[in-house]
Every structure is written in C-alpha cells, then in structure tokens.
Amino acid sequence: ARAAVGFRHRVADTSLSLGTRARIRALTMHERVEGGLLESVAPPGYDGARVVALGAVAAWDTRDLEFFPRKGAFVEATLERAAPELGADHAFWGAEIDARAYKQLGRRAEHIVAAQARVELRDGTAPFFELPTFGGMNIMRGVSEGLFRDQNGAAAQVEYRSPFVGPIGFVAFAGAGEVFGRFAALGDAAAAWSAGGGVRLAIDKANGVNARLDYGVSRNEFSGIYLSVTEAF
C-alpha cells in the first residue's frame, strides 16, 4: 500500500516551482521463495517494512504541453528523509533528479526527439523495495522492473516521435542504465540496455493525450508489451 500528498508553488512569473511532499509506503511479505534471493541475502525490509518520508521538491518546467510535449524542458529534483521519528521502520535519505528535454525537427516541426535522464541516490538503511531500479512501462521499457536494484542508479533514454497520420503516430526508443553501490563502482558492471517501438492513438489532440502501445526488448533477453494512456515521459 502507498499514498503520497504534496504541493508545488510557482515562483512569481518564472518556470520554477518549489514545494514539499509526504508519502507513506508499506509492504507486508506474506510469502517468500524458500532458499530464494530474499532469504539468502536478507536485505532490510525483506520481512516487510513501513516507509514514512518527508521531502522538498524543486521543478523547472518550460514544456508546451504536459502530456505530449513537443518542445521545452522539465527538470525536477527531490530530497527526502525517512526516519523512525516519522513512523518509518528504517532511516535513510533519498535524492532524485529527473531531467527531460523535447525538440521539434523538420521544416514543419512535426518530428519530435525526446530525451530523459534520471539519477536516484540512497544513503542509510533503505528497505530493498525503496532502492533505485528501472524498467517497466516508463523508463527502460523492455527491462523487467525490479530486476536491477542497488543503493544508487542512473538511467537515460531517447525517443523519436513521428508526425501523426490522422489519429495514428509511431515512436522508436532506446535506453541504457546501471545500478551501483558506490560511485567508484559506476561503470564496473555492464550497463543494461533496451530498445523498441510503439504506436500512438490520439485521444485528445488539443491536450496531447494519447493511448500508447509499446514493445521493448533488452540485453537480458527480456521483452515486454506496454499499454497505457499518456507518454512514458
């Protein structure tokens, strides 16, 4: 179970907004695979845990549309603290930077290239399910979500978005990422990668709301099909 609440307030007439966030996340382990990885490693939270965290958020947003940006940039930085004084079972700091950029190409500016980079850091005793990871329907499509976890993580992806022909559009994407315990270990392991493509069906052209169907594959011979509304990033 999880819940989060927060707010951001725009600073004057700028693209900067500042705010706070509070969140609760609880995981109860009803069953584990006997002799599996959780039992053998016994990381923090392997028996279940509760996370209660407070944080500060800063964002810079120059995108023209929220759901299907065609130009501009979005950068969000978050710093939070989970502690027993707040009701958490473990104490740790968490930091995240999520940066995205969008560029229109072509004479009629109908071709779009989008890029995203995300860095997550943990310091302290974070439950294993709070450790940075990637994969799933939003970043590194084609990688099994949760397959890679460690104290820190970094991932990046780029996507080409074609002009729409009637209500139909197409995308192609690729990404790479790595998790690591210490910054000195960054680059020691082979980075995970993913690539794929997808189809878009315009639902609300004025606001850029699309239904999407993506298919991604990864270096680890995993593949995934993702169906959702709104873009991955």
N, C-alpha and C positions, 0 to 999 in steps of 0.2 A: 504494500500500500504506500502511496505517496501523495503529498499535497504541497503546493507552493503558492505564495502570495507575494506580490511586490508592486512597486510603482517606480516610474521614471518621470522626471520633470524637465522639460526643455529649458535650457539656459538662454533667456532673452530671445533674440531672433536668430540664434545660431543653430547649427546642426547638432550641437552637443546636448545630451541629456544625462542627468545624474539621478540615481535612485538607490533603493535598498531592496533586499529580497530575504524572505524567510521560507524555509522549507523543512518538511518532515518526511522521512522515508523509513519504513520498517519492513524487514524481511524475516520471515519465520521459515525455518528449514524443517519440513515435515519428513523428508526422506533424503538420504544420500546414497550414492552407489557404494556398496561395500568394497573397500580397497581402492576406491577411486582417488582422483587428484585432491579433492577437498579433504578427505580423510587422511591421506598420506602427508599433505603439506600443512593442514590445519591452519589456514590463514586467519587473521582477525575477521570475525563475522561469520565463520564457517558454520557456527551453530545458530545463526540468526543475529540480528542486531538492529538497533534503532539509531537513526541519524537525525539530529536536530541542529540546523545550521542557520546562522545569520550572516548576511553579506552586503557588500556595496557593489553597485553596478554603474559603469560609465559607458555611454554609447555615442558614436558619431555616425550619422545617417544622412547620406545625400542621394539615396535611391529615388528614382522617379515613381516606381510602384513597389509596394511591399510584397505582393505575391508572385509577380513575374517581372523583376527589374530588367530594364533594358540598358540603363546607364547609371553611373554613380558608384558609391561605395558604402559599406556598412562595417563598422568595427565596434565590437563590444568586449569590454574587459570586466571580469568578475573576480572579486576576492571575498572569500567567506571563511567562517570559523565554526566548527562543530566542537562541542565541549560538554562534559558531564553536567556543568552548571546550567546548561540549557535543556538538559534532559537526554542528551546523547549517551550512548554506551562507550564511545571512543572519542578521543580528542585528536583533531587534525586540522590543518589549514588546506584550503583548496584555492587554486587560481586558474583562470581560463581566459584565453584571448581567442576570439573568433573574428577573422577578417575576411571580407568578401568584396569583390570588385566586378563591375559589369561594363562591357564595352560594345558599342554598336559598330558594325563594319559594313562596307559596301556602299554603293552610290546612294541607295535609298535607305541605308542604315537598318535593314531588316534582319541582317545576320547578327547574332549576339554571341560573344565569348564571355563566359562567366568563370571566375576562379575563387577558390576558398582555401584558407589555411587556418588550422586550429591547433593550439597548443594547450595542454592541460598538465597541471603540476599538483602534486600532493606532498605534504610534509607532516609527519606524525603517524599515528596508527589508524589509518583509514580501513574500514571493512573492505573485503575483497570486491564486493559489488559496487563500491564507490571509486575504485581505481580507474584511471583513464583507459578507454578502449575505443575501438572504431568498428565500422561495419554496419550492416543493416540498410535501411531504406534511404538514409540521408547523406552519410559520408562514407566513402569507400564501399559503394554498392558492389556486391559480388564477393565480399568478405563476410564470413559468418560472424555476426555480432557477438562480442564477448570472447572470441577465440584468442585474442591478444589482450593481455592486461598487465599493467605494471604501475610503478609509482608515478611515472611521467609518460606522456605520449604526445606525438606530433603527427599530423596528417594533412595532406593537401590534395586538392582535386581541381580539374579544369573541365569545362563542359561547353560544347558548341551547340547552339540552339538555332535551328533553321527557320526561315520565314514560314508562316502558316499558309497552306494552300486550302482555302476555305476554312473549316474548323480544325484541320489536322496540321500538326507540326512534328518535327523529328529532332532528336538530340543524340549526341555521341559524347561519351565521358571517359575519363581515366583519372586514376589517383594513386597515391603511394603514402604509406605511413609506417610508423615504428613506435613501439613502446620500450621503455628503458628504465632501469632502476636509478642510475646516476647519469649526470650529463657527460661524464667521462666515458660512459659506455655507449653513448649515442653513436650509431654507425657500426657498432660491433656485430650486430645481427643483420641478416639480410632483410631489407625492407619488404613489407607486404605491398602488393600492388593489385589494382583491379581496373577493369575496363568494360565498356559495354555501350548500349544504346537504348533508345526508347521512343515511344510515340506519345504525343500530346493531343488532347481533345479539348478545345476551348469551351468552357462553360460560361464564363463571364468575361468577354473580351475587354470591356471597359476597365475592369479592375485587374485583368491579367490572371484570372482564376482558371486553372486547367486541371483536368484529370490526367494522370500520368501512368504509363505502363513502362517499366524499365526492366532490362535484363542485364545482369552483370556477371562477370567471371573473375576469378582471382588466381594468384600464383599457387595457392594451396589447393587447387583443383576443386574449389567450391564454386557454385553458381547459385544465383538467386533471381527470382522474379518478384517485382515490387509494384504494387498497385496502390495509388493514393491520390489525393486531391492536393494541389499546390506543389511547387517545385521542391527539389531536395535542398536547395539553398538559394 
